[in-house]
Amino acid sequence: MEILIYFALILILPLWASSRVKKTYKKYSKVQTTANMTGAEVAQRILHENGIYDVSVKPGKGFLSDHYNPRTKEIVLSPDNYHGMSVAGAAVAAHEVGHAIQDAESYAFLRLRHKLVPVANLGSNFSFILIIAGMLLGSMEFMLGGIIFFAAAVLFQFVTLPVEFNASSRAMNQMVGIGLIRNEEEPHAKKVLNAAALTYVAAALVALLELLRFILMFIGMNGDD
């Protein structure tokens, strides 16, 4: 019964978070900002207000594919957010600019996340191989190695949380401070940003649950020996 509850959690949490994001975004993508600015214009305005001129804003492809690339100094906005004038689009654009501001200010958690990327990628790619090999071969060394690799990937997930929450906080402060949204629009923008943050929280919780399961399996194997 416990194993069924566990698998239900790791399946339902991400799906629920993703559904919440899509539902909230869809709702507020139909609400136009009183500033009548596209997401691209919002991003450029915030960048320039913060003295950042080496970051470009470009249209991307796909639904909610928005991101900031620190290597190329590019903010890529999905088509609807780049061209649209919705509260949802403005919030998402401002959030990505929040990452650009973090980069410009050498925000500690962002720097840490960048340093963890190679380790996290390695952990994601090889942890399951080592863990499965350890289970099949009865090798505690392989099992422990896999858990250590996976723990690095989990650490990356949790370091991501303050990065994302801080970017959203900066986004709200910038939009309100510059006057890109009015008082009645603030709750709408917050709902969009909070819903997006849930996806990162869900991913971190699922990763943590998986890590705990692997640790318990390791302890069980060790006890059998």
Buried (B, 14 or more C-beta within 10 A) or exposed (E): EEEEEBEEBBEEBBEEBBEBBEEBBEBBBEBBBEBEBBBBBBBBBBBEEBEBEEBBBEBBEEEBEBBBBBEEBBBBBBBBBBEBBBBBBBBBBBBBBBBBBBBBEEBEBBBBBBEBEEBBEEBBEBBBEBBEBBBEEEBEEBBBBBBEBBBBBBBBBBBBBBBBBBBBEBBBEBBBEBEBBEEEBBEBBBBBBBBBBBBBBBBBBBBBBBBEBBBEBBEEBEEEE
